[in-house]
């Protein structure tokens, strides 16, 4: 049995490609999660941080891929 790896079976992607994809997915999930969390804030919470309901609506309606 040979221990050599055939060249067609090696990974030809840049070493960090998988990490970059993982980081992008993580950022997208965090945007989605935090925007949904904002919709549950109370009027008091919003007042404490200086946001209005319209600010929250604007942010919550953005798709997860938009910063």
C-alpha positions in Angstrom: 0.0 0.0 0.0 1.4 3.4 -1.0 1.7 6.3 1.5 2.0 8.8 -1.3 -1.0 11.2 -1.9 -2.1 11.6 -5.4 -1.8 15.3 -6.5 -5.5 15.4 -7.5 -6.5 14.7 -3.9 -4.6 17.6 -2.3 -6.3 20.8 -1.2 -5.4 23.5 -3.7 -7.3 26.3 -1.9 -5.5 29.1 -0.1 -4.6 28.0 3.4 -6.9 30.6 5.0 -10.0 30.1 2.7 -11.9 27.9 5.1 -11.1 30.2 8.0 -12.3 33.2 6.1 -15.5 31.5 5.2 -16.0 30.5 8.8 -15.3 34.1 10.0 -17.8 35.5 7.5 -20.5 33.1 8.6 -19.8 33.9 12.2 -20.1 37.7 11.5 -23.4 37.1 9.6 -24.9 35.0 12.4 -23.9 37.6 15.0 -25.6 40.4 13.0 -28.7 38.3 12.6 -28.8 37.4 16.4 -28.1 40.9 17.7 -30.7 42.5 15.3 -33.3 40.0 16.5 -32.4 40.7 20.1 -32.8 44.5 19.6 -36.5 43.9 18.7 -37.1 42.6 22.2 -35.7 45.6 24.0 -38.0 47.7 26.1 -38.6 51.5 25.8 -36.4 51.9 28.9 -33.5 49.9 27.3 -33.7 52.1 24.2 -33.8 55.3 26.2 -30.7 54.2 28.1 -28.7 53.8 25.0 -30.3 56.7 23.1 -32.1 54.8 20.4 -35.6 55.1 19.1 -38.0 52.5 17.8 -37.4 53.7 14.3 -33.7 53.2 14.8 -34.4 49.6 15.9 -36.8 49.0 13.0 -34.2 50.3 10.5 -31.5 48.0 11.9 -33.7 44.9 12.3 -34.9 45.1 8.7 -31.4 45.0 7.3 -30.4 41.6 5.8 -27.7 39.8 7.7 -25.0 40.4 5.0 -25.3 44.2 5.3 -23.2 45.9 7.9 
